[in-house]
Amino acid sequence: MRVLSNLEPKDVFYFFEEICNIPHGSGNTEQISRYLEEFARKRNLEHYVDEAGNVIIIKEASAGYEDHEPVMLQGHMDMVAVKEPDCPLDMKKDGLILKTDADRLYAKGTSLGGDDGIAVAYGLALLDSSVYQHPRIELVLTVDEEVGMNGARVLDVTPLKAKRLINLDSEEEGIFLSGCAGGARVNIHFDYAASTCTGILCEVSLCGLMGGHSGEEIHRERGNAICLLGRALSRLMERMEFRIVALEGGVADNAIPTSAKAEILITGYENENGRHKIMQGEFSEQECITLYKLTLEKLEKELKTELADKDSWVKIEAACIKLTAAEGMDEELSRRLVSLMNALPYGVQAMSGAMPGLVETSLNPGLLSMKEGRVSIGISVRSSLESAKEALISKLKSLAYMAGASAEVTGDYPGWAYRKDSPLRDKMIEVFTKLYGKEPKVRAIHAGVECGLLASKIPGLDCVSIGPDMKNIHTTEEELSISSAGRVWNYLLKLLEVM
């Protein structure tokens, strides 16, 4: 039973619902890629699918537009798939539960994937119909944009003729994006040999944070659960000796993590009478547990004060499970790892001097995992200055080296430089102004879009990025404005008529 059948524009929301019924988180795009291929095949449209799963669908110009220059429409098919802790859905297998509330479209218990499902829906609705007027349309839909623009990186642009690109991966109506930061992912790896020891097995969790897109929301200074977990463990280590047993946090390097947790095995603690090891007779299990909980309770109060106007729902959950034997890294390695986590920089590192209010350089530790003798931390680095990006990457490598860890850089992508002379942008501004009676705003953004990578493959490519209003992308609070999606669709159709 369709949920969005009464929404306008019907053809756009029909395809948006189709997409939402197909799992398409980053790294899980085979099914959506096959759906797009079948869409093109059924309509006898020229199409190309590469080994990565990128899809190009081409529709020739409508009657009277044969001599017009082609236009590329572009978005990505993957989404950041996050869910609330009590949500029963398996986002690798299940579709989304769509809900509407007045002008809001959202998904129950999960992210919506409006970023960038709306681009896919716009493209399919346009190619599915024969009533719209347009030049040759080259619809380019990439995979795994959210984890390093991996699809755009390997895309074969040979079938493409267009020198004009309308990217549909923006989240604010009336804002024409004309430049973005470059970025990379730094992966810090901390290898260890596990050993077994006896202690009090405890779990500490950082949760309740708002999160958000690390490009769009980084300036809001929201809490980062991975960094705060490092702070909590460091605080405990001032009074306790422990071994790290398990670590987990975040869902994507470009999403500010809302939660992170650690299991630790406490083997000793310190009070006014000195240090007490678990193998010594003076060790008190109850005294140790009390110290553990009081330490974290005090830190939670401090964080609530520090984040009162930024992320006030921050919470530390502390649980002591039992006195037991468990396998983990030894105490010295645990101390080095905790020191690394506590020292990791996070957030805005510099603001742009050329464009007031624009973040120039930032980073976000977004992924934390521990398995098979390796702890890994995935960090998204962004900057509109290549030299500043490289300097920040160098700093992270230095921190890793001092902790005895290794660092590798993946997913390096170029920035998208602002183009002063842009006939495409001029035409888009002209059409917008006639349609709405006001000029759009032209901006550069700190978040990354694929225009820079595509422009590096297609010399002279003229790019602008647009999209409807969305909020809280990459979180379970994500929502899409229904009316804005309709207005952007009508604008896109008007624009194609005069291109």
C-alpha positions in Angstrom: 0.0 0.0 0.0 1.5 3.3 -1.1 2.0 6.1 1.4 2.9 8.9 -0.9 0.3 8.4 -3.7 -1.5 11.7 -2.7 1.5 13.9 -2.8 2.4 16.3 -5.6 4.2 16.0 -7.9 2.8 12.5 -8.2 5.4 11.1 -10.6 8.3 12.3 -8.4 7.0 10.9 -5.2 6.0 7.7 -6.9 9.6 7.1 -7.8 10.8 8.3 -4.4 8.7 5.7 -2.7 10.0 3.1 -5.1 13.5 3.9 -4.1 12.7 3.9 -0.4 11.3 0.4 -0.7 14.8 -0.8 -1.8 17.6 -0.9 0.7 20.4 1.4 -0.5 22.8 2.3 2.2 26.3 3.0 1.2 28.1 -0.2 0.3 24.7 -1.9 -0.3 23.6 -0.5 -3.7 23.5 -3.5 -5.9 19.7 -3.8 -5.7 19.1 -0.1 -6.4 21.6 -0.2 -9.3 19.7 -3.2 -10.8 16.4 -1.4 -10.4 17.8 1.6 -12.3 19.2 -0.6 -15.1 15.8 -2.3 -15.4 14.0 1.1 -15.5 16.1 2.1 -18.5 15.8 -1.3 -20.3 12.0 -1.3 -20.0 11.8 2.2 -21.6 14.4 1.4 -24.3 16.7 4.1 -23.1 20.4 4.1 -23.8 22.1 3.2 -20.6 25.5 2.1 -19.1 26.2 0.3 -15.9 29.8 -0.2 -14.8 31.4 -2.7 -12.4 31.0 -0.3 -9.5 27.3 -0.1 -10.1 27.2 3.5 -11.4 24.3 4.0 -13.8 24.1 6.4 -16.8 20.7 6.8 -18.5 20.4 8.9 -21.6 17.2 10.3 -23.1 17.5 12.1 -26.4 16.1 15.6 -26.9 12.4 16.1 -27.2 11.0 17.4 -30.5 12.4 20.8 -31.4 15.3 20.6 -29.0 17.6 18.4 -31.1 20.1 21.2 -31.8 20.2 22.3 -28.1 23.3 21.5 -26.0 22.9 18.4 -23.8 22.4 18.7 -20.0 23.7 16.3 -17.4 21.6 15.8 -14.3 23.5 14.1 -11.5 23.0 12.7 -8.0 23.9 9.6 -6.0 21.9 6.5 -5.2 23.3 5.6 -1.8 22.1 7.0 1.5 23.6 7.2 5.1 21.5 4.4 6.7 21.1 5.1 10.4 18.4 4.0 12.7 17.2 4.5 16.3 18.4 1.8 18.8 14.9 0.3 19.2 14.1 0.3 15.5 13.5 -3.3 14.3 14.3 -2.7 10.7 17.4 -4.3 9.1 18.5 -1.5 6.8 20.5 -3.9 4.7 17.4 -5.9 3.8 14.3 -3.8 4.6 12.7 -0.8 3.0 11.8 2.4 4.9 8.6 3.2 6.8 7.6 6.5 5.3 5.5 9.0 7.2 4.1 12.5 6.4 3.1 15.2 8.8 1.8 18.4 7.1 4.7 19.5 4.9 7.2 17.0 6.4 8.2 13.7 4.8 10.3 11.4 7.1 11.0 7.8 7.9 9.9 6.2 11.1 12.9 5.2 13.2 15.5 5.7 10.5 17.1 8.3 8.2 15.0 9.1 5.1 17.6 9.2 2.4 16.3 12.3 0.8 20.0 12.9 0.4 20.1 11.9 -2.4 17.0 9.9 -3.2 15.2 13.0 -4.3 17.7 13.4 -7.1 17.1 9.9 -8.3 13.3 10.5 -8.2 13.6 13.7 -10.2 15.7 12.0 -12.8 13.4 9.0 -13.2 10.3 11.1 -13.3 11.8 13.2 -16.1 12.9 10.2 -18.1 9.7 8.3 -17.6 7.5 10.9 -19.3 7.1 12.1 -22.8 5.3 15.4 -22.0 8.3 17.4 -20.9 10.4 19.6 -23.2 14.1 19.3 -22.8 17.5 18.9 -24.6 19.3 15.6 -24.5 19.3 14.5 -20.9 22.3 12.5 -19.4 21.2 11.2 -16.0 24.3 10.2 -14.0 23.6 8.3 -10.7 26.6 7.2 -8.7 27.2 4.7 -5.9 28.9 5.2 -2.5 29.1 9.0 -2.6 28.6 9.1 1.2 31.8 7.1 1.9 34.3 9.0 -0.2 32.6 9.6 -3.6 33.9 6.2 -4.7 31.4 5.9 -7.6 32.2 9.2 -9.2 35.9 8.5 -8.7 35.8 5.5 -11.1 33.0 6.7 -13.4 33.7 6.3 -17.1 32.5 9.6 -18.7 33.0 8.4 -22.3 29.2 8.2 -23.0 28.7 11.7 -21.8 28.5 14.7 -24.2 27.2 17.4 -21.9 29.4 20.3 -20.8 26.6 21.6 -18.4 25.9 19.8 -15.2 23.0 20.3 -12.8 23.9 18.5 -9.6 20.8 17.6 -7.5 22.5 17.0 -4.2 21.9 20.2 -2.3 19.5 20.6 0.7 18.4 24.2 0.6 15.9 25.6 -1.9 16.9 28.9 -3.5 20.6 28.4 -2.8 22.7 27.8 -5.9 25.9 26.1 -4.9 28.9 27.0 -7.1 31.9 25.6 -5.1 32.7 23.2 -2.4 35.6 21.9 -0.2 37.8 19.0 -1.1 38.3 16.2 1.3 39.7 12.8 2.2 39.3 10.1 4.8 42.1 9.3 7.2 42.0 5.8 8.6 44.0 5.3 11.8 44.7 1.6 12.6 45.9 0.5 16.1 47.0 -3.2 16.1 47.2 -5.3 19.2 47.7 -8.8 20.4 44.8 -9.9 22.6 45.4 -11.5 26.0 43.1 -12.8 28.8 42.9 -11.2 32.2 40.6 -11.1 35.2 38.8 -7.9 36.2 35.5 -6.1 36.6 33.9 -6.0 33.1 32.2 -2.6 32.6 30.5 -0.8 29.7 30.5 3.0 29.1 28.3 4.5 26.4 28.0 8.0 25.1 24.6 8.6 23.6 21.8 11.1 23.2 23.7 13.4 20.8 22.1 15.1 17.8 24.8 14.2 15.2 24.3 15.5 11.7 26.2 15.9 8.4 29.9 16.7 9.1 30.0 19.2 6.3 26.6 20.9 6.8 26.5 20.9 10.6 30.1 20.9 11.8 30.0 24.7 12.7 27.2 24.0 15.2 29.8 22.5 17.6 27.6 19.5 18.4 29.1 16.7 20.5 31.1 13.9 18.8 30.4 10.7 20.6 33.8 9.1 19.6 35.8 12.1 20.9 33.7 12.2 24.1 34.2 8.5 24.7 37.9 9.1 24.5 37.5 11.9 27.1 35.5 9.5 29.3 38.0 6.8 29.1 40.9 9.2 29.8 39.1 10.5 32.8 38.6 6.9 34.1 42.3 6.2 33.4 43.3 8.9 35.8 42.1 6.8 38.7 41.9 3.3 37.3 43.9 0.7 35.4 41.9 -1.2 32.7 42.1 -3.1 29.5 40.0 -2.3 26.5 37.8 -5.2 25.5 35.5 -3.7 22.8 35.0 -0.4 21.0 32.2 0.7 18.7 30.9 4.0 17.4 29.4 6.0 14.5 28.0 4.9 11.1 30.0 6.9 8.6 33.0 9.1 8.6 31.0 12.1 7.3 28.2 11.8 9.9 28.8 13.2 13.3 28.5 10.2 15.6 25.5 10.2 18.0 26.7 7.3 20.1 29.8 5.3 20.9 30.6 2.7 23.5 33.4 0.7 25.1 33.8 -2.4 27.2 36.6 -2.2 29.6 38.1 -4.7 32.1 39.1 -2.8 35.3 42.1 -4.4 37.0 42.9 -1.8 39.5 42.0 1.6 41.0 43.4 4.4 43.2 42.0 6.0 46.3 43.4 8.0 49.2 45.2 4.9 50.4 47.0 4.3 47.2 46.6 1.9 44.3 44.8 -1.4 44.6 45.2 -4.2 42.0 42.6 -6.8 41.6 45.1 -9.6 42.4 45.9 -7.9 45.7 44.0 -8.6 48.9 43.0 -5.0 49.6 41.0 -4.7 46.3 37.3 -3.9 46.9 34.9 -4.7 44.1 32.2 -2.4 45.4 34.6 0.5 46.0 35.9 0.2 42.5 32.4 0.2 41.0 31.4 3.2 43.1 34.4 5.1 41.9 33.7 4.1 38.3 30.1 5.4 38.4 30.9 8.6 40.3 33.6 9.5 37.9 31.3 9.2 34.9 28.4 10.9 36.7 30.6 13.9 37.3 31.8 14.0 33.7 28.2 13.8 32.4 27.3 16.9 34.5 30.3 18.7 33.0 29.3 17.8 29.5 25.7 18.9 30.0 27.0 22.3 31.1 29.5 22.6 28.2 26.9 21.4 25.6 23.9 23.1 27.2 23.1 25.2 24.1 24.5 22.8 21.5 23.7 19.2 22.4 21.9 19.2 25.7 20.7 15.6 25.6 24.2 14.2 25.9 24.2 11.2 28.3 26.8 8.8 29.7 25.5 5.3 30.5 27.7 3.3 32.9 27.2 -0.4 33.7 29.3 -2.8 35.6 28.6 -6.3 34.4 30.6 -8.7 36.6 34.0 -9.9 37.9 35.2 -12.1 35.2 38.0 -13.1 32.9 37.9 -11.4 29.4 40.1 -11.0 26.4 41.4 -7.6 25.3 44.5 -5.5 24.8 47.0 -5.1 27.6 47.0 -2.1 29.9 49.9 -0.2 28.3 48.4 -0.5 24.8 45.0 0.5 26.2 46.6 3.6 27.7 48.2 4.6 24.4 44.9 4.1 22.5 42.9 6.1 25.1 45.5 8.9 24.8 45.1 8.9 21.1 41.3 9.0 21.2 41.4 11.8 23.8 43.9 13.8 21.7 42.0 13.6 18.4 41.0 17.0 17.1 37.4 17.5 16.1 35.3 20.2 14.5 36.1 23.5 12.8 39.8 24.1 12.5 39.6 27.4 10.4 37.0 29.7 8.9 37.3 31.1 5.4 38.9 34.5 5.1 37.5 35.0 1.6 33.9 34.1 2.3 32.5 35.2 5.7 30.6 32.5 7.6 32.0 29.6 5.5 34.0 26.9 7.2 37.4 26.5 5.6 38.8 23.5 7.3 37.3 20.8 9.6 37.5 17.2 10.6 35.2 14.6 12.0 36.1 11.2 13.6 33.1 9.4 12.5 33.8 5.6 12.7 35.2 3.5 15.5 35.5 -0.3 15.4 37.5 -3.1 17.1 37.8 -6.5 15.7 40.4 -9.2 14.8 43.3 -7.5 16.6 42.8 -4.0 15.1 41.1 -0.8 16.3 40.2 1.5 13.4 39.1 5.1 13.5 37.7 6.7 10.3 38.1 10.5 10.1 36.6 12.8 7.5 38.9 15.7 6.6 37.6 18.7 4.6 39.1 22.0 3.4 38.6 24.5 0.6 42.4 24.9 0.7 44.5 21.9 -0.5 47.4 22.9 1.6 45.3 23.2 4.8 43.8 19.8 4.1 47.2 18.2 3.7 48.5 19.9 6.9 45.6 18.5 8.9 46.2 15.0 7.4 49.8 15.3 8.4 48.8 16.2 12.0 46.6 13.1 12.2 49.5 11.0 10.9 51.7 12.5 13.6 49.3 11.7 16.3 49.0 8.1 15.0 52.7 7.7 15.0 53.2 9.0 18.5 50.6 6.5 19.7 52.2 3.6 17.8 49.4 3.4 15.3 49.4 3.6 11.5 47.5 5.9 9.2 46.3 5.6 5.6 44.5 8.2 3.4 41.7 7.0 1.2 38.9 8.7 -0.8 40.9 11.9 -1.5 38.7 14.1 -3.7 39.3 17.6 -5.2 37.5 20.7 -4.2 35.1 22.4 -6.7 36.5 25.8 -7.4 34.1 28.8 -7.9 33.8 29.7 -11.5 33.4 33.4 -12.0 32.2 33.0 -15.6 29.4 30.5 -15.6 26.8 30.7 -18.5 24.8 27.8 -16.8 24.6 29.7 -13.5 23.6 32.9 -15.3 20.7 31.1 -17.1 19.6 29.3 -13.9 19.5 32.7 -12.0 17.5 34.3 -14.9 14.9 31.5 -14.9 14.6 31.4 -11.1 14.2 35.2 -10.9 11.4 35.2 -13.5 9.6 32.3 -11.8 9.8 33.5 -8.2 10.3 37.3 -8.5 13.6 37.2 -6.5 17.1 36.2 -7.2 18.6 33.0 -5.6 21.6 33.1 -3.4 24.9 31.9 -4.8 27.1 30.2 -2.3 30.0 27.8 -1.8 29.7 25.1 0.9 32.0 23.2 3.2 30.3 19.8 2.4 31.5 17.9 -0.6 29.6 17.2 -3.8 30.7 15.3 -6.8 31.0 18.3 -9.1 34.8 18.6 -8.4 35.5 15.0 -9.4 33.3 15.2 -12.5 34.9 18.5 -13.6 38.3 16.9 -13.3 37.2 14.3 -15.8 35.3 16.6 -18.2 37.3 19.7 -19.1 35.3 22.9 -19.2 32.3 21.4 -17.3 30.0 24.1 -16.0 28.3 23.1 -12.8 25.7 24.3 -10.4 24.1 22.3 -7.5 20.5 22.7 -6.3 17.9 20.9 -4.3 14.8 21.2 -2.1 14.8 21.9 1.6 15.9 19.1 3.8 16.8 19.1 7.5 19.0 16.8 9.7 20.3 14.7 6.9 22.4 11.7 8.0 20.3 11.3 11.2 17.1 9.6 12.2 15.5 13.1 12.4 16.0 13.7 8.6 13.0 15.3 6.9 12.2 16.5 3.4 9.9 19.5 2.7 7.1 18.2 0.4 6.2 21.6 -1.0 9.8 22.5 -1.6 10.4 19.3 -3.5 7.5 20.3 -5.7 8.7 23.8 -6.3 12.2 22.6 -7.2 10.7 20.1 -9.6 8.6 22.8 -11.3 11.7 25.0 -11.5 13.8 22.2 -13.1 11.1 21.6 -15.7 11.0 25.4 -16.6 14.8 25.5 -16.7 15.1 22.6 -19.1 12.5 24.2 -21.4 14.8 27.2 -22.1 18.2 25.4 -22.1 
